[in-house]
């Protein structure tokens, strides 16, 4: 698959000034299973950071959180799908991020979108059980809706509705199980309604992991499908002229091994964490530890919302060229 025109231009600039992750299409997986300690790309230089800061708008007006269910970071690096490679060159990334110990889809996504662990958010099961109610803590959706700015969620799995309690989103939709329909509807909605926070969930890598196995060729094919779905979303935002004010965060809820995941071993808990958009360092490998609860914290911080009491997540400030300047601009009237 060729890199889309919008991403190709951005990637060419980032690679030219910073080097590191390239923009080529998928490469053949290395023989055997990839090591969990992945190759390190160079951090952005101060000169490059200054040039990017001067060229790009700094105001974050929208955040799109993309979760690729079951995506292990070493699988991502084995496949090297072109859209993912391009956005890594555009932004900051960690390939050693961690999900919570309860590494299942519903509990982990609840932590991702709230910034709280299971003991606080209360979603300790992993299926659609409407009689059990909804998340017990505020989420990034609540913050956007309280400000009158709009929130939406497009998912492949019905059980994620437990995280979007009634009244917390303007739109909750499950267009289909696989990512093609999810990405297409999410892209259309974002361009038309411009919600401040949008969550987009791709089921494909997890489905193939459970059916055939993590790090299998069918799962690698599913990751390539997810790459095309990501391209649909990114291109729509760019074509609408909204990419200069939209922060993307891409991550996963868990990894896996064999045909399952429990959180007891590292392969289950290691996840990728990528971000790109206004004020983000290009082609920067994040050194600080990153946890899935930091996704919610980074979203709230970038949008200028105070964290709720007891939040355990912390903003990934290292990903930004000048987080102090972002603080000042965010806090100015």
C-alpha positions as CSV (number, residue, x, y, z in Angstrom):
1,X,0.0,0.0,0.0
2,X,1.3,3.4,-0.9
3,X,1.5,6.2,1.7
4,X,-1.2,8.7,1.2
5,X,-0.2,12.1,-0.3
6,X,-0.8,14.1,3.0
7,X,1.3,11.6,5.0
8,X,4.0,11.3,2.3
9,X,4.7,15.0,2.4
10,X,4.8,15.2,6.2
11,X,6.9,12.1,6.4
12,X,9.4,13.3,3.8
13,X,9.9,16.5,5.8
14,X,10.3,14.7,9.1
15,X,12.7,12.1,7.8
16,X,14.8,14.8,6.0
17,X,15.3,16.8,9.2
18,X,15.4,14.0,11.8
19,X,16.1,10.7,10.2
20,X,15.0,7.5,11.8
21,X,11.7,5.7,11.0
22,X,11.1,5.6,7.3
23,X,8.0,5.8,5.1
24,X,8.3,2.8,3.0
25,X,5.7,0.1,2.6
26,X,5.5,-3.1,4.7
27,X,8.7,-5.1,4.9
28,X,8.9,-8.8,5.4
29,X,8.9,-9.9,9.0
30,X,12.3,-10.8,10.4
31,X,12.8,-14.6,10.9
32,X,11.4,-15.7,14.2
33,X,9.7,-13.5,16.8
34,X,10.9,-9.9,17.1
35,X,12.6,-9.0,20.3
36,X,10.6,-6.8,22.7
37,X,13.5,-4.4,23.0
38,X,13.0,-2.6,19.7
39,X,15.3,-0.3,17.7
40,X,15.7,3.2,19.0
41,X,15.1,6.1,16.7
42,X,17.0,9.3,17.3
43,X,15.5,12.1,19.4
44,X,14.7,15.4,17.7
45,X,17.5,18.0,17.9
46,X,16.9,21.4,19.4
47,X,17.3,23.1,16.0
48,X,14.7,20.8,14.5
49,X,12.3,21.3,17.4
50,X,12.6,25.1,17.0
51,X,11.8,24.8,13.2
52,X,8.8,22.6,13.8
53,X,7.5,24.8,16.6
54,X,7.8,27.8,14.4
55,X,6.0,26.1,11.5
56,X,3.1,24.4,13.3
57,X,0.1,25.8,15.2
58,X,0.3,25.1,18.9
59,X,-3.3,25.1,19.9
60,X,-4.9,21.7,20.4
61,X,-8.6,22.0,19.7
62,X,-9.4,18.3,19.1
63,X,-8.0,15.0,20.3
64,X,-8.6,11.7,18.4
65,X,-7.7,8.6,20.4
66,X,-7.2,5.5,18.2
67,X,-6.9,2.1,19.9
68,X,-5.8,-0.9,17.9
69,X,-7.0,-3.8,20.0
70,X,-4.4,-6.4,20.8
71,X,-1.5,-4.6,19.0
72,X,1.9,-5.5,20.3
73,X,4.7,-3.1,19.7
74,X,7.0,-5.7,18.3
75,X,4.3,-6.8,15.8
76,X,4.1,-3.2,14.7
77,X,7.8,-3.0,14.1
78,X,7.9,-6.4,12.3
79,X,5.1,-5.3,9.9
80,X,6.2,-1.6,9.6
81,X,2.9,-0.6,7.9
82,X,3.4,2.6,6.0
83,X,0.8,4.9,7.6
84,X,2.1,4.0,11.1
85,X,5.7,4.6,9.9
86,X,4.7,8.0,8.6
87,X,3.0,9.2,11.7
88,X,5.9,7.9,13.9
89,X,8.2,10.1,11.8
90,X,5.7,13.0,12.3
91,X,5.5,12.6,16.1
92,X,6.7,11.0,19.3
93,X,6.4,7.4,20.3
94,X,7.1,4.8,22.9
95,X,7.3,1.1,22.0
96,X,7.7,0.2,25.7
97,X,4.4,1.6,27.1
98,X,2.5,-0.6,29.5
99,X,-1.2,-1.4,30.0
100,X,-2.7,-2.1,33.4
101,X,-2.3,-5.5,35.1
102,X,-5.9,-6.4,34.2
103,X,-5.0,-6.6,30.6
104,X,-8.3,-7.2,29.0
105,X,-10.3,-5.1,26.5
106,X,-12.9,-3.5,28.7
107,X,-10.9,-2.8,31.8
108,X,-7.9,-1.6,29.8
109,X,-9.9,0.7,27.6
110,X,-11.7,2.1,30.7
111,X,-8.2,3.0,32.1
112,X,-7.1,4.5,28.8
113,X,-10.1,6.8,28.6
114,X,-10.5,7.7,32.2
115,X,-6.9,7.8,33.7
116,X,-7.9,5.5,36.6
117,X,-7.1,1.8,37.2
118,X,-9.7,-0.9,37.8
119,X,-10.1,-0.3,41.5
120,X,-11.5,3.1,40.8
121,X,-13.2,2.8,37.4
122,X,-15.0,-0.4,38.4
123,X,-15.1,-2.2,35.1
124,X,-13.4,-5.4,36.1
125,X,-15.3,-7.7,33.6
126,X,-14.8,-8.1,29.9
127,X,-18.2,-8.5,28.1
128,X,-21.3,-6.5,27.4
129,X,-23.4,-6.7,30.6
130,X,-25.9,-3.9,30.6
131,X,-27.3,-4.8,34.0
132,X,-23.9,-3.9,35.6
133,X,-24.0,-0.3,34.6
134,X,-21.3,2.0,33.5
135,X,-17.9,3.4,34.5
136,X,-17.7,4.9,37.9
137,X,-15.3,7.8,37.2
138,X,-15.2,10.7,34.8
139,X,-13.7,10.2,31.4
140,X,-12.3,12.3,28.6
141,X,-15.8,12.3,27.1
142,X,-17.2,14.0,30.2
143,X,-14.7,16.8,30.1
144,X,-15.4,17.7,26.5
145,X,-19.2,17.6,27.0
146,X,-19.1,19.6,30.2
147,X,-17.3,22.3,28.1
148,X,-20.0,22.0,25.4
149,X,-17.4,20.9,22.9
150,X,-18.7,17.5,21.9
151,X,-17.5,13.9,22.1
152,X,-18.0,10.7,20.1
153,X,-16.9,7.1,20.1
154,X,-16.8,4.6,17.2
155,X,-16.0,1.0,18.2
156,X,-15.9,-2.5,16.9
157,X,-17.0,-4.1,20.2
158,X,-20.3,-3.4,22.0
159,X,-18.9,-3.9,25.4
160,X,-17.0,-0.6,25.2
161,X,-20.3,1.1,25.7
162,X,-19.8,0.6,29.4
163,X,-17.2,3.4,29.2
164,X,-19.6,5.9,27.6
165,X,-22.3,6.2,30.1
166,X,-25.5,7.9,29.0
167,X,-25.1,11.6,28.3
168,X,-21.3,11.5,28.1
169,X,-21.1,11.3,24.3
170,X,-23.1,12.9,21.5
171,X,-22.5,9.8,19.3
172,X,-21.7,6.2,20.2
173,X,-21.6,3.9,17.2
174,X,-20.6,0.4,16.3
175,X,-20.6,0.5,12.5
176,X,-19.1,-3.0,12.3
177,X,-16.7,-5.4,13.9
178,X,-13.7,-4.7,11.7
179,X,-12.1,-1.4,11.2
180,X,-13.0,-0.4,7.7
181,X,-16.6,0.7,8.5
182,X,-15.5,2.1,11.9
183,X,-12.8,4.3,10.3
184,X,-15.1,5.5,7.5
185,X,-17.9,6.5,9.9
186,X,-15.5,8.0,12.4
187,X,-13.9,10.1,9.7
188,X,-17.2,11.4,8.3
189,X,-18.4,12.3,11.7
190,X,-15.3,14.1,12.7
191,X,-15.2,16.2,9.6
192,X,-18.9,17.1,9.8
193,X,-19.4,17.6,13.6
194,X,-15.8,18.4,14.7
195,X,-16.1,16.9,18.2
196,X,-13.4,17.9,20.6
197,X,-12.7,14.3,21.7
198,X,-13.2,11.3,19.4
199,X,-12.4,7.7,20.3
200,X,-11.9,5.2,17.4
201,X,-11.4,1.5,18.1
202,X,-10.1,-1.1,15.7
203,X,-10.7,-4.8,16.5
204,X,-8.7,-6.4,13.8
205,X,-5.4,-7.3,15.4
206,X,-7.1,-8.8,18.5
207,X,-9.6,-10.9,16.5
208,X,-6.8,-12.6,14.5
209,X,-4.7,-13.0,17.6
210,X,-7.4,-15.0,19.3
211,X,-8.3,-16.9,16.2
212,X,-4.9,-17.8,14.9
213,X,-2.3,-16.4,17.3
214,X,-0.3,-13.4,18.3
215,X,2.7,-12.7,16.0
216,X,1.2,-14.9,13.3
217,X,1.0,-14.0,9.6
218,X,-2.8,-13.6,9.7
219,X,-2.4,-11.1,12.6
220,X,0.3,-9.2,10.6
221,X,-2.3,-9.0,7.8
222,X,-4.8,-7.6,10.2
223,X,-2.3,-5.0,11.3
224,X,-2.0,-4.0,7.6
225,X,-5.7,-3.7,7.4
226,X,-5.7,-1.5,10.5
227,X,-3.0,0.6,8.8
228,X,-5.3,1.3,5.9
229,X,-8.1,2.2,8.3
230,X,-5.8,4.6,10.1
231,X,-5.0,6.2,6.8
232,X,-8.7,6.7,6.1
233,X,-9.0,8.7,9.3
234,X,-5.8,10.7,9.1
235,X,-6.4,11.6,5.4
236,X,-9.9,12.8,6.1
237,X,-8.7,15.1,9.0
238,X,-6.0,16.5,6.8
239,X,-8.2,17.0,3.7
240,X,-10.7,18.9,5.9
241,X,-7.8,21.2,7.1
242,X,-8.2,20.1,10.7
243,X,-4.8,18.4,11.2
244,X,-3.1,21.6,12.3
245,X,-5.4,21.7,15.4
246,X,-5.9,18.0,16.0
247,X,-3.7,15.9,18.4
248,X,-3.8,12.1,17.6
249,X,-2.9,9.5,20.2
250,X,-2.6,5.9,19.0
251,X,-2.2,3.0,21.4
252,X,-3.6,-0.4,22.3
253,X,-5.4,-2.0,25.3
254,X,-3.1,-5.0,25.6
255,X,-0.7,-7.3,23.7
256,X,-1.0,-11.1,23.8
257,X,0.8,-14.4,23.4
258,X,-0.4,-17.7,21.9
259,X,-4.1,-17.1,21.4
260,X,-4.8,-15.2,24.6
261,X,-3.7,-12.5,27.0
262,X,-4.0,-12.3,30.8
263,X,-1.6,-9.6,31.9
264,X,0.6,-12.0,33.7
265,X,3.5,-11.8,31.3
266,X,5.3,-8.9,29.6
267,X,4.0,-9.8,26.1
268,X,0.5,-9.2,27.3
269,X,1.2,-5.8,28.9
270,X,3.6,-4.1,26.5
271,X,1.8,-1.7,24.1
272,X,2.7,1.0,21.6
273,X,1.9,4.7,22.4
274,X,2.2,7.2,19.5
275,X,1.2,10.8,19.3
276,X,1.4,13.5,16.6
277,X,-0.1,16.9,15.9
278,X,0.3,20.5,17.2
279,X,3.5,21.0,19.2
280,X,4.6,17.3,19.2
281,X,8.3,16.5,18.6
282,X,8.9,14.9,15.3
283,X,10.5,11.4,15.2
284,X,11.1,11.4,18.9
285,X,11.4,8.2,20.9
286,X,9.9,8.8,24.3
287,X,12.3,7.7,27.0
288,X,10.1,8.2,30.1
289,X,7.8,5.4,31.2
290,X,4.3,5.6,29.6
291,X,1.2,3.8,30.9
292,X,-2.2,3.5,29.3
293,X,-3.7,5.7,32.0
294,X,-1.5,8.5,30.6
295,X,-3.6,8.7,27.5
296,X,-6.5,10.3,29.3
297,X,-4.2,12.5,31.3
298,X,-2.4,13.7,28.2
299,X,-5.8,14.4,26.5
300,X,-7.1,16.5,29.4
301,X,-3.8,18.4,29.7
302,X,-3.5,19.2,26.0
303,X,-7.1,20.5,25.9
304,X,-6.6,22.6,29.1
305,X,-8.9,20.7,31.4
306,X,-7.9,20.0,35.1
307,X,-7.4,16.4,36.1
308,X,-10.2,14.9,38.3
309,X,-9.2,14.2,41.9
310,X,-7.4,10.9,42.2
311,X,-6.3,10.6,38.6
312,X,-3.3,8.2,38.4
313,X,-2.4,9.0,34.8
314,X,0.2,11.8,34.0
315,X,0.6,13.8,30.8
316,X,3.3,12.6,28.5
317,X,5.0,16.0,28.5
318,X,8.2,14.7,26.9
319,X,6.3,14.2,23.7
320,X,5.9,17.9,23.2
321,X,8.4,20.4,21.9
322,X,7.8,23.0,24.6
323,X,5.3,21.7,27.2
324,X,5.7,24.9,29.3
325,X,4.7,27.1,26.4
326,X,1.7,24.8,25.8
327,X,0.8,25.3,29.5
328,X,0.9,29.0,29.1
329,X,-1.1,29.1,25.9
330,X,-3.6,26.7,27.3
331,X,-4.1,28.7,30.5
332,X,-4.3,32.1,28.8
333,X,-7.8,33.6,28.5
